[in-house]
């Protein structure tokens, strides 16, 4: 099972090297999760393993449970929209954003 083979060395190295800061530990955890997901899909992993990964990430970032996000209050800064359009060369598509007044495909 790749979860234990990936996370055990990271956990041991984090305990052995006290100089490892939280930022480096976060990157190691993220990379380990990506590696785990790359090799196997989440549907093949046991539910206990997914719950264990989620619990460890939540505790790592200081959350007690998954954050509840009010999607109606999400604001995308204009600078971010301009950067997206500049990098991709495509206009910002607002039809897929579930906010009132932004459904341009149905207008």
N, CA, C and O atoms as CSV, one atom per row, in Angstrom:
chain,resi,resn,atom,element,x,y,z
A,1,UNK,N,N,0.849,-1.182,0.000
A,1,UNK,CA,C,0.000,0.000,0.000
A,1,UNK,C,C,0.889,1.239,0.000
A,1,UNK,O,O,1.694,1.399,0.918
A,2,UNK,N,N,0.778,2.121,-0.992
A,2,UNK,CA,C,1.720,3.237,-1.134
A,2,UNK,C,C,1.624,4.289,-0.044
A,2,UNK,O,O,2.599,5.000,0.200
A,3,UNK,N,N,0.472,4.413,0.625
A,3,UNK,CA,C,0.326,5.467,1.636
A,3,UNK,C,C,1.372,5.325,2.732
A,3,UNK,O,O,2.064,6.285,3.071
A,4,UNK,N,N,1.481,4.139,3.274
A,4,UNK,CA,C,2.432,3.937,4.372
A,4,UNK,C,C,3.872,3.995,3.882
A,4,UNK,O,O,4.748,4.476,4.601
A,5,UNK,N,N,4.130,3.516,2.678
A,5,UNK,CA,C,5.505,3.537,2.177
A,5,UNK,C,C,5.966,4.945,1.854
A,5,UNK,O,O,7.164,5.226,1.882
A,6,UNK,N,N,5.032,5.835,1.548
A,6,UNK,CA,C,5.399,7.216,1.241
A,6,UNK,C,C,5.462,8.065,2.502
A,6,UNK,O,O,6.421,8.809,2.705
A,7,UNK,N,N,4.437,7.956,3.357
A,7,UNK,CA,C,4.351,8.850,4.501
A,7,UNK,C,C,5.243,8.458,5.665
A,7,UNK,O,O,5.672,9.327,6.424
A,8,UNK,N,N,5.534,7.181,5.826
A,8,UNK,CA,C,6.370,6.768,6.949
A,8,UNK,C,C,7.758,7.391,6.890
A,8,UNK,O,O,8.210,7.922,7.904
A,9,UNK,N,N,8.468,7.355,5.744
A,9,UNK,CA,C,9.780,8.024,5.708
A,9,UNK,C,C,9.686,9.527,5.935
A,9,UNK,O,O,10.576,10.115,6.550
A,10,UNK,N,N,8.624,10.151,5.449
A,10,UNK,CA,C,8.462,11.593,5.660
A,10,UNK,C,C,8.251,11.878,7.134
A,10,UNK,O,O,8.839,12.809,7.684
A,11,UNK,N,N,7.412,11.077,7.774
A,11,UNK,CA,C,7.142,11.278,9.191
A,11,UNK,C,C,8.404,11.065,10.014
A,11,UNK,O,O,8.683,11.827,10.939
A,12,UNK,N,N,9.164,10.031,9.679
A,12,UNK,CA,C,10.406,9.752,10.404
A,12,UNK,C,C,11.405,10.879,10.188
A,12,UNK,O,O,12.041,11.334,11.138
A,13,UNK,N,N,11.549,11.336,8.941
A,13,UNK,CA,C,12.517,12.399,8.674
A,13,UNK,C,C,12.112,13.695,9.361
A,13,UNK,O,O,12.977,14.469,9.770
A,14,UNK,N,N,10.811,13.945,9.496
A,14,UNK,CA,C,10.359,15.149,10.188
A,14,UNK,C,C,10.688,15.068,11.675
A,14,UNK,O,O,10.967,16.088,12.306
A,15,UNK,N,N,10.655,13.861,12.237
A,15,UNK,CA,C,10.981,13.710,13.651
A,15,UNK,C,C,12.489,13.729,13.873
A,15,UNK,O,O,12.957,14.190,14.914
A,16,UNK,N,N,13.249,13.234,12.906
A,16,UNK,CA,C,14.699,13.161,13.060
A,16,UNK,C,C,15.336,14.529,12.869
A,16,UNK,O,O,16.286,14.872,13.572
A,17,UNK,N,N,14.824,15.312,11.929
A,17,UNK,CA,C,15.403,16.618,11.617
A,17,UNK,C,C,14.564,17.724,12.249
A,17,UNK,O,O,13.583,18.159,11.647
A,18,UNK,N,N,14.918,18.187,13.435
A,18,UNK,CA,C,14.105,19.219,14.070
A,18,UNK,C,C,14.182,20.568,13.368
A,18,UNK,O,O,13.382,21.456,13.662
A,19,UNK,N,N,15.133,20.744,12.441
A,19,UNK,CA,C,15.253,22.019,11.742
A,19,UNK,C,C,14.252,22.154,10.604
A,19,UNK,O,O,14.111,23.237,10.035
A,20,UNK,N,N,13.551,21.070,10.260
A,20,UNK,CA,C,12.579,21.127,9.175
A,20,UNK,C,C,11.409,22.007,9.609
A,20,UNK,O,O,10.735,21.715,10.597
A,21,UNK,N,N,11.180,23.069,8.873
A,21,UNK,CA,C,10.098,23.973,9.253
A,21,UNK,C,C,8.768,23.501,8.677
A,21,UNK,O,O,8.715,22.563,7.882
A,22,UNK,N,N,7.710,24.160,9.089
A,22,UNK,CA,C,6.363,23.776,8.687
A,22,UNK,C,C,6.167,23.894,7.182
A,22,UNK,O,O,5.463,23.079,6.586
A,23,UNK,N,N,6.773,24.886,6.569
A,23,UNK,CA,C,6.627,25.079,5.125
A,23,UNK,C,C,7.193,23.887,4.352
A,23,UNK,O,O,6.560,23.388,3.421
A,24,UNK,N,N,8.389,23.433,4.741
A,24,UNK,CA,C,8.980,22.274,4.074
A,24,UNK,C,C,8.148,21.025,4.306
A,24,UNK,O,O,7.978,20.206,3.402
A,25,UNK,N,N,7.629,20.879,5.519
A,25,UNK,CA,C,6.799,19.718,5.827
A,25,UNK,C,C,5.533,19.727,4.986
A,25,UNK,O,O,5.101,18.679,4.507
A,26,UNK,N,N,4.931,20.901,4.800
A,26,UNK,CA,C,3.727,21.010,3.970
A,26,UNK,C,C,4.018,20.587,2.537
A,26,UNK,O,O,3.240,19.853,1.928
A,27,UNK,N,N,5.140,21.053,2.003
A,27,UNK,CA,C,5.502,20.677,0.636
A,27,UNK,C,C,5.744,19.180,0.524
A,27,UNK,O,O,5.347,18.561,-0.463
A,28,UNK,N,N,6.384,18.599,1.512
A,28,UNK,CA,C,6.614,17.156,1.482
A,28,UNK,C,C,5.301,16.389,1.503
A,28,UNK,O,O,5.138,15.406,0.780
A,29,UNK,N,N,4.372,16.833,2.324
A,29,UNK,CA,C,3.076,16.162,2.401
A,29,UNK,C,C,2.329,16.303,1.081
A,29,UNK,O,O,1.756,15.332,0.586
A,30,UNK,N,N,2.330,17.494,0.513
A,30,UNK,CA,C,1.637,17.713,-0.760
A,30,UNK,C,C,2.252,16.866,-1.867
A,30,UNK,O,O,1.533,16.248,-2.653
A,31,UNK,N,N,3.571,16.836,-1.928
A,31,UNK,CA,C,4.236,16.018,-2.943
A,31,UNK,C,C,3.963,14.538,-2.740
A,31,UNK,O,O,3.786,13.797,-3.707
A,32,UNK,N,N,3.928,14.112,-1.504
A,32,UNK,CA,C,3.639,12.706,-1.230
A,32,UNK,C,C,2.219,12.346,-1.640
A,32,UNK,O,O,1.980,11.261,-2.170
A,33,UNK,N,N,1.280,13.248,-1.398
A,33,UNK,CA,C,-0.105,12.995,-1.803
A,33,UNK,C,C,-0.212,12.944,-3.318
A,33,UNK,O,O,-0.897,12.081,-3.868
A,34,UNK,N,N,0.460,13.864,-3.990
A,34,UNK,CA,C,0.441,13.843,-5.456
A,34,UNK,C,C,1.046,12.558,-5.994
A,34,UNK,O,O,0.530,11.979,-6.949
A,35,UNK,N,N,2.128,12.112,-5.392
A,35,UNK,CA,C,2.753,10.859,-5.809
A,35,UNK,C,C,1.805,9.690,-5.588
A,35,UNK,O,O,1.692,8.798,-6.429
A,36,UNK,N,N,1.139,9.708,-4.468
A,36,UNK,CA,C,0.185,8.648,-4.154
A,36,UNK,C,C,-0.969,8.653,-5.153
A,36,UNK,O,O,-1.392,7.597,-5.624
A,37,UNK,N,N,-1.472,9.830,-5.472
A,37,UNK,CA,C,-2.581,9.945,-6.419
A,37,UNK,C,C,-2.142,9.608,-7.836
A,37,UNK,O,O,-2.936,9.101,-8.629
A,38,UNK,N,N,-0.900,9.881,-8.156
A,38,UNK,CA,C,-0.393,9.597,-9.493
A,38,UNK,C,C,-0.361,8.093,-9.749
A,38,UNK,O,O,-0.678,7.630,-10.845
A,39,UNK,N,N,0.022,7.345,-8.731
A,39,UNK,CA,C,0.147,5.895,-8.899
A,39,UNK,C,C,-1.187,5.183,-8.839
A,39,UNK,O,O,-1.396,4.199,-9.548
A,40,UNK,N,N,-2.084,5.657,-8.012
A,40,UNK,CA,C,-3.381,5.001,-7.855
A,40,UNK,C,C,-4.471,6.055,-7.856
A,40,UNK,O,O,-4.252,7.200,-7.459
A,41,UNK,N,N,-5.632,5.655,-8.302
A,41,UNK,CA,C,-6.758,6.588,-8.224
A,41,UNK,C,C,-7.387,6.475,-6.844
A,41,UNK,O,O,-7.220,5.463,-6.164
A,42,UNK,N,N,-8.097,7.492,-6.435
A,42,UNK,CA,C,-8.682,7.497,-5.100
A,42,UNK,C,C,-9.756,6.424,-4.946
A,42,UNK,O,O,-10.051,6.011,-3.825
A,43,UNK,N,N,-10.341,5.969,-6.044
A,43,UNK,CA,C,-11.359,4.928,-5.941
A,43,UNK,C,C,-10.747,3.590,-5.551
A,43,UNK,O,O,-11.448,2.723,-5.028
A,44,UNK,N,N,-9.449,3.405,-5.796
A,44,UNK,CA,C,-8.786,2.157,-5.437
A,44,UNK,C,C,-8.303,2.148,-3.997
A,44,UNK,O,O,-7.977,1.086,-3.466
A,45,UNK,N,N,-8.250,3.302,-3.356
A,45,UNK,CA,C,-7.749,3.389,-1.993
A,45,UNK,C,C,-8.862,3.096,-0.998
A,45,UNK,O,O,-10.017,3.456,-1.227
A,46,UNK,N,N,-8.516,2.445,0.105
A,46,UNK,CA,C,-9.532,2.205,1.135
A,46,UNK,C,C,-10.017,3.522,1.749
A,46,UNK,O,O,-9.266,4.493,1.835
A,47,UNK,N,N,-11.267,3.536,2.168
A,47,UNK,CA,C,-11.855,4.745,2.759
A,47,UNK,C,C,-11.094,5.172,4.010
A,47,UNK,O,O,-10.986,6.365,4.295
A,48,UNK,N,N,-10.563,4.196,4.763
A,48,UNK,CA,C,-9.819,4.528,5.982
A,48,UNK,C,C,-8.557,5.315,5.645
A,48,UNK,O,O,-8.189,6.244,6.364
A,49,UNK,N,N,-7.896,4.943,4.553
A,49,UNK,CA,C,-6.668,5.636,4.150
A,49,UNK,C,C,-6.972,7.068,3.730
A,49,UNK,O,O,-6.239,7.992,4.083
A,50,UNK,N,N,-8.052,7.250,2.978
A,50,UNK,CA,C,-8.433,8.602,2.568
A,50,UNK,C,C,-8.801,9.453,3.782
A,50,UNK,O,O,-8.444,10.628,3.858
A,51,UNK,N,N,-9.516,8.852,4.724
A,51,UNK,CA,C,-9.880,9.583,5.940
A,51,UNK,C,C,-8.642,9.934,6.748
A,51,UNK,O,O,-8.571,11.007,7.348
A,52,UNK,N,N,-7.666,9.031,6.766
A,52,UNK,CA,C,-6.418,9.278,7.494
A,52,UNK,C,C,-5.630,10.426,6.860
A,52,UNK,O,O,-5.101,11.285,7.565
A,53,UNK,N,N,-5.556,10.438,5.538
A,53,UNK,CA,C,-4.854,11.517,4.835
A,53,UNK,C,C,-5.564,12.847,5.073
A,53,UNK,O,O,-4.924,13.860,5.357
A,54,UNK,N,N,-6.889,12.833,4.955
A,54,UNK,CA,C,-7.646,14.069,5.170
A,54,UNK,C,C,-7.462,14.582,6.594
A,54,UNK,O,O,-7.264,15.779,6.802
A,55,UNK,N,N,-7.527,13.688,7.568
A,55,UNK,CA,C,-7.365,14.098,8.968
A,55,UNK,C,C,-5.974,14.665,9.222
A,55,UNK,O,O,-5.821,15.645,9.950
A,56,UNK,N,N,-4.957,14.044,8.619
A,56,UNK,CA,C,-3.596,14.547,8.841
A,56,UNK,C,C,-3.389,15.909,8.182
A,56,UNK,O,O,-2.708,16.769,8.739
A,57,UNK,N,N,-3.973,16.110,6.999
A,57,UNK,CA,C,-3.850,17.412,6.342
A,57,UNK,C,C,-4.621,18.493,7.102
A,57,UNK,O,O,-4.140,19.616,7.252
A,58,UNK,N,N,-5.808,18.151,7.575
A,58,UNK,CA,C,-6.579,19.128,8.342
A,58,UNK,C,C,-5.839,19.538,9.606
A,58,UNK,O,O,-5.795,20.720,9.949
A,59,UNK,N,N,-5.258,18.564,10.297
A,59,UNK,CA,C,-4.520,18.910,11.517
A,59,UNK,C,C,-3.239,19.663,11.190
A,59,UNK,O,O,-2.821,20.532,11.956
A,60,UNK,N,N,-2.611,19.342,10.061
A,60,UNK,CA,C,-1.390,20.030,9.654
A,60,UNK,C,C,-1.654,21.514,9.421
A,60,UNK,O,O,-0.837,22.363,9.778
A,61,UNK,N,N,-2.797,21.817,8.820
A,61,UNK,CA,C,-3.130,23.206,8.528
A,61,UNK,C,C,-3.970,23.858,9.624
A,61,UNK,O,O,-4.402,25.000,9.464
A,62,UNK,N,N,-4.208,23.162,10.726
A,62,UNK,CA,C,-4.882,23.746,11.878
A,62,UNK,C,C,-6.398,23.776,11.809
A,62,UNK,O,O,-7.026,24.584,12.493
A,63,UNK,N,N,-6.998,22.917,11.002
A,63,UNK,CA,C,-8.454,22.849,10.911
A,63,UNK,C,C,-8.965,21.672,11.722
A,63,UNK,O,O,-8.295,20.645,11.827
A,64,UNK,N,N,-10.163,21.822,12.300
A,64,UNK,CA,C,-10.792,20.709,13.013
A,64,UNK,C,C,-11.649,19.880,12.066
A,64,UNK,O,O,-11.813,18.675,12.259
A,65,UNK,N,N,-12.195,20.529,11.045
A,65,UNK,CA,C,-12.997,19.843,10.038
A,65,UNK,C,C,-12.838,20.589,8.718
A,65,UNK,O,O,-12.177,21.626,8.652
A,66,UNK,N,N,-13.453,20.046,7.673
A,66,UNK,CA,C,-13.383,20.721,6.375
A,66,UNK,C,C,-14.025,22.098,6.465
A,66,UNK,O,O,-15.105,22.245,7.037
A,67,UNK,N,N,-13.367,23.108,5.904
A,67,UNK,CA,C,-13.963,24.445,5.951
A,67,UNK,C,C,-15.229,24.510,5.101
A,67,UNK,O,O,-15.303,23.912,4.027
A,68,UNK,N,N,-16.210,25.237,5.594
A,68,UNK,CA,C,-17.448,25.466,4.847
A,68,UNK,C,C,-17.285,26.773,4.085
A,68,UNK,O,O,-17.012,27.813,4.683
A,69,UNK,N,N,-17.450,26.721,2.773
A,69,UNK,CA,C,-17.243,27.892,1.931
A,69,UNK,C,C,-18.584,28.342,1.368
A,69,UNK,O,O,-19.314,27.557,0.763
A,70,UNK,N,N,-18.894,29.607,1.574
A,70,UNK,CA,C,-20.091,30.195,0.991
A,70,UNK,C,C,-19.729,30.661,-0.415
A,70,UNK,O,O,-19.111,31.711,-0.595
A,71,UNK,N,N,-20.122,29.868,-1.406
A,71,UNK,CA,C,-19.716,30.150,-2.784
A,71,UNK,C,C,-20.339,31.421,-3.343
A,71,UNK,O,O,-19.875,31.939,-4.359
A,72,UNK,N,N,-21.377,31.927,-2.700
A,72,UNK,CA,C,-21.980,33.162,-3.199
A,72,UNK,C,C,-21.139,34.382,-2.841
A,72,UNK,O,O,-21.342,35.458,-3.404
A,73,UNK,N,N,-20.197,34.229,-1.911
A,73,UNK,CA,C,-19.368,35.357,-1.484
A,73,UNK,C,C,-17.968,35.336,-2.098
A,73,UNK,O,O,-17.120,36.150,-1.730
A,74,UNK,N,N,-17.722,34.430,-3.014
A,74,UNK,CA,C,-16.407,34.345,-3.648
A,74,UNK,C,C,-16.228,35.518,-4.604
A,74,UNK,O,O,-17.093,35.790,-5.437
A,75,UNK,N,N,-15.109,36.202,-4.477
A,75,UNK,CA,C,-14.787,37.335,-5.341
A,75,UNK,C,C,-13.464,37.031,-6.031
A,75,UNK,O,O,-12.467,36.731,-5.374
A,76,UNK,N,N,-13.459,37.111,-7.349
A,76,UNK,CA,C,-12.234,36.909,-8.115
A,76,UNK,C,C,-11.665,38.282,-8.438
A,76,UNK,O,O,-12.296,39.056,-9.156
A,77,UNK,N,N,-10.479,38.597,-7.918
A,77,UNK,CA,C,-9.899,39.919,-8.170
A,77,UNK,C,C,-9.656,40.153,-9.661
A,77,UNK,O,O,-9.291,39.232,-10.392
A,78,UNK,N,N,-9.861,41.384,-10.097
A,78,UNK,CA,C,-9.683,41.739,-11.504
A,78,UNK,C,C,-8.258,41.472,-11.967
A,78,UNK,O,O,-8.048,41.071,-13.111
A,79,UNK,N,N,-7.274,41.688,-11.095
A,79,UNK,CA,C,-5.875,41.435,-11.461
A,79,UNK,C,C,-5.657,39.958,-11.771
A,79,UNK,O,O,-4.883,39.624,-12.668
A,80,UNK,N,N,-6.332,39.069,-11.037
A,80,UNK,CA,C,-6.211,37.637,-11.286
A,80,UNK,C,C,-6.854,37.259,-12.615
A,80,UNK,O,O,-6.334,36.411,-13.340
A,81,UNK,N,N,-7.977,37.881,-12.932
A,81,UNK,CA,C,-8.644,37.638,-14.213
A,81,UNK,C,C,-7.753,38.099,-15.366
A,81,UNK,O,O,-7.617,37.397,-16.368
A,82,UNK,N,N,-7.151,39.270,-15.222
A,82,UNK,CA,C,-6.261,39.780,-16.272
A,82,UNK,C,C,-5.042,38.882,-16.445
A,82,UNK,O,O,-4.606,38.634,-17.569
A,83,UNK,N,N,-4.491,38.395,-15.341
A,83,UNK,CA,C,-3.337,37.505,-15.419
A,83,UNK,C,C,-3.714,36.196,-16.116
A,83,UNK,O,O,-2.942,35.675,-16.921
A,84,UNK,N,N,-4.898,35.669,-15.808
A,84,UNK,CA,C,-5.377,34.452,-16.455
A,84,UNK,C,C,-5.510,34.663,-17.960
A,84,UNK,O,O,-5.047,33.843,-18.752
A,85,UNK,N,N,-6.142,35.762,-18.347
A,85,UNK,CA,C,-6.344,36.042,-19.768
A,85,UNK,C,C,-5.020,36.256,-20.490
A,85,UNK,O,O,-4.869,35.848,-21.641
A,86,UNK,N,N,-4.071,36.886,-19.831
A,86,UNK,CA,C,-2.764,37.134,-20.443
A,86,UNK,C,C,-1.988,35.830,-20.629
A,86,UNK,O,O,-1.366,35.621,-21.671
A,87,UNK,N,N,-2.022,34.959,-19.628
A,87,UNK,CA,C,-1.252,33.719,-19.700
A,87,UNK,C,C,-1.868,32.697,-20.636
A,87,UNK,O,O,-1.143,31.984,-21.329
A,88,UNK,N,N,-3.201,32.611,-20.672
A,88,UNK,CA,C,-3.840,31.600,-21.505
A,88,UNK,C,C,-4.176,32.096,-22.899
A,88,UNK,O,O,-4.256,31.303,-23.837
A,89,UNK,N,N,-4.375,33.405,-23.046
A,89,UNK,CA,C,-4.779,33.936,-24.337
A,89,UNK,C,C,-6.267,33.789,-24.591
A,89,UNK,O,O,-6.744,34.092,-25.685
A,90,UNK,N,N,-7.010,33.323,-23.587
A,90,UNK,CA,C,-8.450,33.147,-23.705
A,90,UNK,C,C,-9.162,34.150,-22.807
A,90,UNK,O,O,-8.640,34.519,-21.756
A,91,UNK,N,N,-10.361,34.597,-23.215
A,91,UNK,CA,C,-11.124,35.474,-22.322
A,91,UNK,C,C,-11.632,34.680,-21.123
A,91,UNK,O,O,-11.829,33.467,-21.203
A,92,UNK,N,N,-11.838,35.378,-20.020
A,92,UNK,CA,C,-12.316,34.740,-18.797
A,92,UNK,C,C,-13.761,34.320,-18.986
A,92,UNK,O,O,-14.621,35.165,-19.233
A,93,UNK,N,N,-14.038,33.046,-18.874
A,93,UNK,CA,C,-15.372,32.481,-19.081
A,93,UNK,C,C,-16.133,32.508,-17.761
A,93,UNK,O,O,-15.770,31.796,-16.825
A,94,UNK,N,N,-17.174,33.314,-17.678
A,94,UNK,CA,C,-17.922,33.429,-16.429
A,94,UNK,C,C,-19.155,32.546,-16.390
A,94,UNK,O,O,-19.841,32.505,-15.369
A,95,UNK,N,N,-19.456,31.842,-17.463
A,95,UNK,CA,C,-20.669,31.029,-17.488
A,95,UNK,C,C,-20.593,29.850,-16.533
A,95,UNK,O,O,-21.627,29.349,-16.091
A,96,UNK,N,N,-19.397,29.401,-16.210
A,96,UNK,CA,C,-19.281,28.254,-15.314
A,96,UNK,C,C,-19.220,28.654,-13.849
A,96,UNK,O,O,-19.141,27.789,-12.977
A,97,UNK,N,N,-19.255,29.949,-13.567
A,97,UNK,CA,C,-19.243,30.423,-12.183
A,97,UNK,C,C,-20.690,30.566,-11.721
A,97,UNK,O,O,-21.446,31.344,-12.303
A,98,UNK,N,N,-21.088,29.825,-10.681
A,98,UNK,CA,C,-22.492,29.870,-10.252
A,98,UNK,C,C,-22.823,31.102,-9.418
A,98,UNK,O,O,-23.034,31.002,-8.209
A,99,UNK,N,N,-22.869,32.258,-10.062
A,99,UNK,CA,C,-23.239,33.498,-9.381
A,99,UNK,C,C,-24.311,34.193,-10.207
A,99,UNK,O,O,-24.323,34.105,-11.435
A,100,UNK,N,N,-25.195,34.874,-9.526
A,100,UNK,CA,C,-26.274,35.586,-10.211
A,100,UNK,C,C,-25.699,36.664,-11.119
A,100,UNK,O,O,-24.805,37.412,-10.723
A,101,UNK,N,N,-26.221,36.736,-12.341
A,101,UNK,CA,C,-25.810,37.770,-13.273
A,101,UNK,C,C,-24.569,37.443,-14.078
A,101,UNK,O,O,-24.183,38.220,-14.951
A,102,UNK,N,N,-23.934,36.314,-13.807
A,102,UNK,CA,C,-22.714,35.978,-14.531
A,102,UNK,C,C,-22.912,34.861,-15.551
A,102,UNK,O,O,-21.948,34.418,-16.175
A,103,UNK,N,N,-24.152,34.399,-15.728
A,103,UNK,CA,C,-24.404,33.326,-16.684
A,103,UNK,C,C,-24.552,33.921,-18.082
A,103,UNK,O,O,-25.662,34.210,-18.529
A,104,UNK,N,N,-23.436,34.099,-18.757
A,104,UNK,CA,C,-23.450,34.783,-20.047
A,104,UNK,C,C,-23.941,33.889,-21.174
A,104,UNK,O,O,-24.384,34.397,-22.204
A,105,UNK,N,N,-23.876,32.578,-21.008
A,105,UNK,CA,C,-24.323,31.695,-22.091
A,105,UNK,C,C,-25.837,31.718,-22.261
A,105,UNK,O,O,-26.339,31.504,-23.364
A,106,UNK,N,N,-26.560,31.975,-21.187
A,106,UNK,CA,C,-28.019,31.968,-21.275
A,106,UNK,C,C,-28.588,33.354,-21.578
A,106,UNK,O,O,-29.802,33.505,-21.707
A,107,UNK,N,N,-27.735,34.357,-21.691
A,107,UNK,CA,C,-28.217,35.726,-21.918
A,107,UNK,C,C,-28.583,35.944,-23.363
A,107,UNK,O,O,-29.008,37.038,-23.734
